[in-house]
Amino acid sequence: MKKIKSPEELERFRQEILSKRDLKKPCLTLCSGTACHATGSIEVALAIEQELEKQSLKEDVDFRRTGCHGFCEKGPIVIIFPEEICYLQVTPKDVPDIFSQTIKNKKIVDSLLYTDPTTGEKVTRESDIPFYKFQERLVFGPNQKIDPTSIKDYIAIGGYQALAKTLFEMTPEQVINEVKEAKLRGRGGGGFPAGVKWEFARNATGDQKYVVVNCDEGDPGAYMDRALMEGNPHCVFEGLMIGAYAIGSNEGYIYVRQEYPLALENMSIAIKQAEEYGLLGKNILGSGFDFNIKVHRGAGAFVCGEETALLMSLEGKAGEPRPRPPFPAVKGLWNKPTNINNVETWANVPLIINKGANVFTSIGTEGSKGTKIFSLVGKINNTGLVEVPIGITLKDIIYKIGGGIPKGKKFKAVQTGGPSGGCIPEEQLDLKVGFDELTKAGSMMGSGGMIVMDEDTCMVDVARYFINFLTEESCGKCVPCREGLRQMNKILTNITEGKGKEGDIELLELLSETAMEASLCALGKTAPNPFLSTLKYFRAEYEAHIKEKRCPALYCKELINYYIDPGNCVACMLCFKKCPAQAIDGGKKKIHIINQEKCTNCGTCFEVCPAKFSAVKKLSGMPVPLPIPEEERMLV
């Protein structure tokens, strides 16, 4: 295979690739990220390939298996270009119709289109679907167009042009200044200015320097970095090489979670292809710049998302944070100057170099520029990955893109920033999403997790859940985090079980203050955020749990009782048959009652009772009504 030895050869190769592609020819792309794998995209891909063979259309139709398209709830997703026809939840049985109607006869398969829930109208084009319509997919957009295992696809859309520009038209100082002027802030959690970080590493003394990609996102519900690495690994490599050139490094590492096998597979293929084409290795593009990438698989420890713990793991040691200063930019991997950024941060770099800092800073707020990818999950109609301009409001994300709350429930809060983030209530839905704005509200941007909660969510239990998660993930190196979180978890658990007592809130506040001031790393310093933010906005729920032994959201199992309303019971026998504790007494035409001594409060009876009857009721902090006498239980 001929190596690309100059920017001119890179451009000629790009033009050669484009010249062999007929843009008027149908191009069928299939989302093949991890989420769509789970819903059957592998089987759909096989069906498409069989249909292409069966109808002898391999020369007439292009087919690409791409990365994640974002609308994960509606996968597998098929898009047909150039019309941009978008089909959702495609199954292998749908493939013959797609070919016979759309590919051959230019007709739409209505059953596969998105249906607007408010108007009932069918939407044909992907860009017209509300989920996509209000996004600005600058970094994530190429995922729907390229095959991540084909370097030619990446080069065809202008890939590695930013690297060529960097190596031949810019000095390292100019690259750093461009990133600084773009005001790019790290997308991995802290939001530290990337250009400033690079400058520290550039100015640090050392004959060997390293650059590292942090692909160890461990926040519950977050998978932005995974989707980028699965769908567009070359973009991350290009950003990494530009950063390496800027700080004076010739060796990079990608630290990827053990739980990301598809990301690892596509990344490994991309590295091999880049080496074969001369875009990794010695004398890249004839510039004299050498660069190599090595991959390291993490063992799944959440704390290794913290950069110093990650470096310890890379060195083969226990993944524990170390004191700062010295910072990694001065003394990092093997005590050499090291620059670490997460996947999304690196992926923004080629965009900045190609379009310029001015274009990048035209998007966002005063202190936060560009776009941000969020994983929008929880009690929301449209779950998936969304890329939005920084400065968009929470309300627009949740209602315009997310489609609002399912089943007509009321919005209660949104948790941002991962386990160490905070919960933002309904009265702050008009808050602009930005690093500084979220911090002022008691939360944080984090890596981009966004969990929506409805009226049935207990905010005390939310705090307990995240504190419990962080307790288990703490490395245990420092006492304030190890012991402080353990005690916070114990107290919060007691409160949700009806064992809370006066003074618990004040003790939790004291433990929070100690952890934030004295913990060694950001995990401990930010761990109290879930408690502090829920206390700030939902203090009444804490007081109800402690003083009244009542869960206002009717969620905490130990504070709930169930009973059957005799006026609504029709003796349908569903709860009687499904109760795992056999705590329900009833029969045909006989009103059911719950034996409170046997009841385990599992909630099965409440879940199976038909909504049109709603005979099973939840109570919290109130006595259960006495059952009706036996002689009155027979239905007429």
KEDO-316303 format. One record per residue (C-alpha): residue in one letter; x, y, z. Coordinates in steps of 0.25 Angstrom, whole numbers, padded with zeros to 4 digits, always signed. Each point is the difference from the previous one (the first is absolute). Last residue first. Layout:
AXYZ;...
//
This chain:
V-0292-0034+0172;L+0014+0000+0006;M+0003-0008+0012;R+0008+0008+0011;E-0010+0005+0009;E-0002-0013+0008;E+0015+0000+0003;P+0001+0014+0006;I+0007+0011-0008;P+0014+0001+0003;L+0005+0011+0009;P+0006+0012-0006;V+0016+0000+0000;P+0006+0010+0009;M+0007+0012-0007;G+0014+0003-0001;S+0001-0005-0014;L-0012-0006-0007;K-0001-0007-0014;K-0013-0005-0006;V-0005-0012-0007;A-0013+0002-0007;S+0005+0008-0011;F-0012-0005-0009;K+0003+0005-0013;A+0015-0001+0003;P-0001-0015+0001;C+0007-0005+0013;V+0013-0007-0005;E+0009+0011+0006;F-0007+0003+0013;C-0001-0015+0003;T+0015-0002-0003;G+0004+0011+0010;C+0010-0007+0007;N-0005+0005+0014;T+0003-0014+0006;C-0015-0003+0004;K-0001-0012+0009;E-0004+0008+0013;Q-0008+0010-0008;N-0009-0010-0006;I-0006+0007-0012;I-0014-0001-0004;H-0008-0004-0012;I-0015+0002-0003;K-0006-0014-0003;K-0006-0002-0014;K+0010-0011-0003;G+0010-0001+0012;G+0007+0008+0010;D+0011+0001+0010;I+0013+0007-0003;A+0013-0003+0007;Q+0005-0012-0009;A+0014+0006+0002;P+0002+0000-0016;C-0013+0007-0002;K-0003-0003-0015;K-0012-0008+0001;F-0008+0008+0010;C+0005+0013-0007;L-0007-0005-0013;M-0012-0006+0007;C-0010+0009-0008;A-0008+0002+0013;V-0006+0013-0004;C+0007+0009+0010;N-0003+0015-0001;G-0009+0002+0012;P+0007-0010+0008;D+0013+0008-0001;I+0011-0010+0002;Y+0012+0003+0009;Y+0015+0003-0002;N+0009+0005+0011;I+0013+0009-0003;L+0011+0005+0009;E+0009-0013-0001;K-0001+0000-0015;C+0004+0015-0002;Y-0008+0004-0013;L-0013+0007+0004;A+0006+0013-0005;P-0004+0007+0013;C+0008-0011+0008;R-0005+0001+0015;K+0006-0003+0013;E-0006+0013+0005;K+0012+0006+0006;I+0012-0006-0008;H-0007-0004-0013;A-0008+0013-0001;E+0012+0008+0004;Y+0008-0005-0011;E-0011+0002-0010;A-0002+0015+0005;R+0015+0002-0003;F-0002-0002-0015;Y+0007+0012-0007;K+0012+0001+0009;L+0000-0014+0006;T+0000-0006-0014;S+0012+0009-0004;L+0008-0003+0013;F-0003-0015-0001;P+0004-0002-0014;N+0011+0010+0001;P+0007-0008+0012;A+0009-0008-0010;T+0007+0013-0005;K+0012+0001+0008;G+0001-0016+0002;L+0000-0003-0015;A+0008+0013-0003;C+0012-0005+0007;L+0007+0000+0014;S-0012+0003+0009;A+0002+0010+0010;E-0010+0012-0003;M-0011-0007-0008;A+0000-0012+0010;T+0000+0009+0012;E-0012+0008-0005;S-0008-0012-0004;L+0002-0006+0014;L-0005+0012+0006;E-0012+0001-0009;L-0003-0014+0003;L+0001+0002+0015;E-0010+0012-0001;I-0010-0008-0008;D+0001-0012+0010;G-0002+0009+0012;E-0014-0005+0003;K-0002-0014-0004;G-0001-0009-0013;K-0004-0014+0002;G-0011+0000-0010;E+0007-0009-0010;T+0003+0012-0009;I+0006+0007+0012;N+0009-0012+0004;T+0005-0001-0014;L+0004+0015+0000;I+0007-0002+0013;K+0008-0012-0004;N+0004+0006-0013;M+0005+0013+0007;Q+0008-0009+0009;R+0007-0008-0011;L+0002+0013-0008;G+0008+0006+0012;E+0008-0013+0002;R+0006-0001-0013;C-0001+0014-0005;P+0005+0007+0012;V+0009-0011+0004;C+0009+0000-0013;K+0004-0012-0008;G-0013-0007+0000;C+0000-0002-0015;S-0015+0006+0000;E-0009-0008-0010;E-0008-0007+0011;T-0003+0013+0008;L-0002+0007-0014;F-0011-0009-0003;N-0006+0001+0014;I+0000+0015-0001;F-0007-0001-0013;Y-0011-0008+0004;R-0002+0007+0014;A-0001+0013-0007;V-0010-0006-0010;D-0007-0006+0012;V-0002+0013+0007;M-0005+0006-0013;C-0011-0010-0001;T-0004-0001-0015;D-0015-0002-0003;E-0002+0014-0004;D+0010-0002-0012;M+0015+0000-0001;V+0009+0003-0012;I+0015-0005+0000;M+0010+0008-0007;G+0014-0005-0001;G+0010+0009-0008;S+0014-0002+0005;G-0002+0009+0012;M-0009+0012-0003;M-0002+0003+0015;S-0010+0001+0011;G-0003+0010+0011;A-0007+0011-0009;K+0013+0008+0000;T+0007-0012-0006;L-0010-0002-0011;E+0002+0015-0005;D+0015-0001+0001;F+0001-0012-0009;G-0011+0003-0009;V-0015-0004-0002;K-0009+0012+0001;L-0010+0000+0011;D-0014+0001-0005;L-0004-0013+0008;Q+0004+0006+0013;E-0013+0000+0006;E-0002-0015-0004;P+0012-0005+0009;I+0015-0002-0003;C+0006-0012+0006;G+0015+0000+0003;G+0013-0007-0006;S+0010-0009+0006;P-0008-0012-0005;G+0000+0005-0014;G+0000+0015-0003;T-0015+0003-0002;Q-0012-0005+0008;V-0013+0005-0005;A-0012+0003+0009;K-0015-0001+0002;F-0007-0001-0013;K-0014-0004+0001;K-0006-0013-0006;G-0008+0000-0013;K+0004-0014-0003;P+0014+0003-0004;I+0007+0014+0004;G+0004+0009-0011;G+0004-0002-0015;G+0015-0001+0003;I+0003+0010-0011;K-0010+0011+0002;Y-0004-0003+0014;I+0012-0005+0008;I+0011+0007-0008;D-0008+0013-0002;K-0004+0000+0015;L+0015-0001+0004;T+0003+0012-0008;I+0010+0001-0011;G+0013+0008+0003;I+0009-0011-0005;P-0005-0004-0014;V-0006-0014+0000;E+0005-0014-0003;V-0010-0010+0005;L+0002-0015+0003;G-0012-0008+0003;T-0013-0001+0007;N-0013+0006-0006;N-0012-0001+0009;I+0008+0004+0013;K-0001-0006+0014;G+0015-0004+0000;V+0010+0003-0011;L+0006+0011-0009;S+0015-0003-0002;F+0005+0014-0003;I+0010+0005-0011;K+0005+0014+0002;T+0001+0011-0010;G+0010+0012-0002;K+0003+0010+0011;S-0001+0001+0015;G+0003+0013+0008;E-0007+0010-0008;T-0011-0010-0005;G+0000-0009-0012;I+0002+0000-0015;S+0008+0012-0007;T+0012-0005+0007;F+0002-0012-0009;V-0001+0009-0013;N+0010+0010+0006;A+0010-0011+0004;G+0001-0005-0014;K-0007-0009-0009;N+0010-0011-0003;I+0009+0002+0013;I-0013+0001+0009;L-0007-0012-0006;P+0013-0008+0000;V+0001+0003+0015;N-0015-0004+0004;A+0003-0015+0000;W+0011+0002+0010;T-0010+0006+0010;E-0010-0011-0003;V+0009-0011+0003;N+0005+0005+0014;N+0013+0008+0001;I+0013-0003+0007;N+0014+0007-0003;T+0012-0006+0006;P+0014+0005+0005;K+0008-0012+0004;N-0001-0006+0014;W-0002-0014-0006;L-0013+0006-0005;G-0002+0014+0006;K+0009+0010+0006;V-0001+0014-0006;A-0013-0001-0008;P-0004-0011+0010;F-0001+0010+0011;P+0010+0001+0011;P-0008+0004+0008;R-0009-0008+0002;P+0000-0012+0009;R-0002-0014-0006;P-0013-0007-0004;E+0000-0015+0001;G-0001-0010-0012;A+0009-0010+0006;K+0013-0001-0008;G+0002-0005-0014;E+0006+0014-0005;L-0013+0002-0008;S-0008-0002+0013;M+0008+0011+0007;L-0002+0009-0011;L-0015-0003+0001;A+0000+0003+0015;T+0007+0014-0004;E-0011+0003-0010;E-0012-0003+0008;G-0008-0010-0010;C+0008-0011+0008;V-0010+0002+0012;F-0011-0007-0008;A+0008-0013+0000;G-0003-0008-0012;A+0013-0008-0002;G+0006+0010-0010;R+0005-0005-0014;H+0012+0007-0005;V+0002+0004-0015;K+0013+0005-0006;I+0001+0011-0010;N+0013+0004-0008;F+0004+0014-0005;D+0012+0005-0008;F+0000+0014-0006;G+0011+0002-0011;S-0011+0006-0009;G+0000-0010-0011;L-0015-0003+0002;I+0004-0007+0014;N+0015-0002+0001;K-0001-0013+0008;G-0012-0006+0005;L-0015+0004-0002;L-0006+0006-0013;G+0009-0009-0008;Y-0012-0007-0007;E+0003-0013+0006;E+0002+0006+0014;A-0013+0007-0001;Q-0007-0013-0004;K+0006-0007+0012;I-0005+0011+0009;A-0014+0000-0006;I-0001-0015+0002;S+0004+0001+0014;M-0010+0011+0003;N-0011-0008-0006;E+0003-0012+0009;L+0002+0008+0012;A-0013+0008-0002;L-0007-0013-0002;P+0006-0006+0013;Y-0004+0012+0009;E-0001-0007+0014;Q+0015-0001+0002;R+0000+0015+0000;V+0010+0007-0009;Y+0013+0008+0003;I+0005+0004-0014;Y+0015+0003+0001;G+0009+0010-0008;E+0014+0001-0004;N+0008+0010-0008;S-0002+0012+0009;G+0004+0015-0002;I-0012+0007+0007;A-0006+0005-0013;Y+0004-0012-0009;A-0007-0009+0011;G-0012+0008+0000;I-0002-0001-0015;M+0003-0015+0001;L-0011-0002+0010;G-0010+0008-0008;E+0003-0008-0012;F-0001-0013+0008;V-0014+0005+0005;C-0005+0002-0014;H+0005-0013-0004;P-0008-0007+0010;N-0013+0004-0006;G-0012-0009+0004;E+0005-0009+0011;M+0009+0011+0006;L-0011+0010-0001;A-0011-0009+0006;R+0009-0005+0011;D+0004+0015+0004;M-0015+0003+0001;Y-0004-0012+0008;A-0006+0005+0013;G-0011-0007+0007;P+0007-0002+0013;D+0013+0008-0001;G+0012-0009-0003;E+0007+0007-0011;D+0014-0006-0002;C+0003+0005-0014;N+0011+0009+0005;V+0009+0003-0012;V+0015+0002+0004;V+0011+0008-0005;Y+0014-0002+0004;K+0013+0007+0002;Q+0015-0004-0001;D+0012+0009+0001;G-0006+0008+0011;T-0002+0014+0005;A-0014+0005+0001;N-0004+0011-0010;R-0008-0008-0010;A-0007-0007+0012;F-0004+0013+0006;E-0004+0005-0014;W-0009-0012-0002;K-0007+0002+0013;V-0003+0015-0004;G-0005-0005-0013;A-0009-0010+0006;P-0007+0010+0009;F-0004-0008+0013;G-0015-0005-0001;G+0002-0009+0012;G-0009-0011-0006;G+0005-0007-0013;R-0003+0011-0010;G+0012+0008+0003;R-0002+0014-0004;L+0002+0006-0014;K+0002+0015+0001;A+0002+0001-0015;E+0011+0010+0003;K+0007-0010+0008;V-0001-0011-0011;E+0005+0010-0010;N+0011+0004+0010;I+0004-0014+0002;V+0001-0003-0015;Q+0008+0013-0002;E+0010-0004+0010;P+0002-0013-0006;T+0003+0007-0013;M-0010+0000-0011;E-0001-0002-0015;F+0007-0013-0003;L-0003-0009+0012;T-0013+0007+0004;K-0006+0001-0014;A+0003-0015-0002;L-0006-0004+0013;A-0013+0008-0003;Q-0001-0007-0014;Y+0001-0013+0007;G-0015-0003-0003;G-0006+0009-0011;I-0013-0008-0001;A+0006-0010-0010;I+0012-0002+0009;Y-0010-0005+0011;D-0007-0010-0010;K+0014-0004-0006;I+0004-0004+0015;S-0011-0011-0001;T-0003-0007+0013;P-0008+0012+0006;D-0009-0001-0012;I-0004+0014-0003;K-0013+0008-0001;Q-0008-0001+0013;N+0012+0002+0009;P+0004+0013-0008;G-0010+0008+0008;F+0006-0003+0014;V+0010+0012+0000;L-0008+0011-0007;R-0014-0006+0004;E-0008+0012+0003;Q-0013-0005+0006;F-0014+0006-0001;K-0004-0008-0012;Y+0006-0013+0004;F-0010-0005+0011;P-0011+0009-0007;I+0001-0009-0013;D+0002+0010-0012;S+0015-0003-0001;E-0003-0015-0001;R-0009+0002-0012;T-0013-0007-0002;V-0009+0004+0012;K-0014-0006+0001;E-0011+0009+0006;G-0007-0004+0013;T+0000+0015+0004;T+0005-0001+0014;P+0007-0013+0000;D+0007+0003-0013;T+0001-0014-0007;Y+0014-0004-0004;L+0000-0009-0013;L+0001-0015+0000;S-0015-0002-0002;D+0000+0010-0012;V+0009-0008-0009;I+0003+0011-0010;K+0000-0002-0015;K+0012+0003-0009;N-0003-0013-0008;K+0013-0008+0001;I+0006+0005+0012;T-0012+0004+0008;Q-0011-0010-0004;S+0007-0013-0003;F+0013+0003+0008;I-0006+0005+0012;D-0012-0011-0001;P+0011-0011+0000;V+0007+0006+0012;D-0012+0001+0009;K+0000-0015+0005;P+0015+0002+0004;T-0005+0011+0010;V+0000+0015-0001;Q-0003+0008+0013;L+0000+0013-0008;Y+0001+0003-0014;C+0006+0014-0004;I+0000+0005-0015;E+0012+0009-0002;E-0004+0002-0015;P+0015-0002-0004;F+0000-0009+0008;I-0007-0011+0007;I+0000-0001+0015;V-0002-0012+0008;I-0001+0000+0015;P+0000-0012+0009;G-0004+0006+0009;K-0011+0009+0005;E+0004+0002+0014;C+0014+0002-0004;F-0003+0013-0007;G+0015+0003-0001;H+0005-0004-0013;C+0010-0010+0005;G+0011-0004-0009;T-0002-0004-0015;R-0002-0013-0007;R+0001+0005-0015;F-0008-0005-0012;D+0002+0006-0014;V-0011-0004-0010;D+0002-0002-0015;E+0012-0009-0001;K-0005-0009+0012;L-0014+0000-0006;S-0001-0015-0005;Q-0013-0002+0006;K+0004-0012+0008;E+0013+0006+0003;L-0005+0013+0005;E-0011-0007+0008;Q+0010-0009+0007;E+0009+0012+0004;I-0013+0007+0005;A-0004-0012+0008;L+0014-0002+0006;A+0000+0015+0004;V-0014-0002+0006;E+0005-0012+0008;I+0012+0009+0005;S-0009+0011+0003;G-0009-0008+0010;T-0004+0008+0012;A+0013-0002+0008;H+0009+0003-0012;C-0008+0013-0001;A+0005+0004+0014;T+0014-0004-0003;G+0001+0008-0013;S-0004-0006-0013;C-0009+0011-0006;L-0003-0004-0014;T+0003+0008-0013;L-0006-0002-0013;C+0006+0008-0012;P-0008+0002-0012;K+0008+0005-0012;K-0001+0015-0003;L+0013+0002+0008;D+0007-0010-0010;R+0013-0003+0007;K+0013-0003-0007;S+0004+0014-0002;L-0002+0002+0015;I+0011-0010+0003;E+0009+0006-0010;Q-0002+0014+0005;R+0004-0005+0014;F+0012-0006-0005;R+0004+0012-0008;E-0002+0008+0013;L+0009-0009+0008;E+0010+0000-0011;E+0001+0015+0001;P+0001-0001+0015;S+0012-0009-0002;K+0005-0014+0001;I-0013-0009+0000;K+0005-0014+0001;K-0003-0009-0012;M-0005-0014+0004;
//
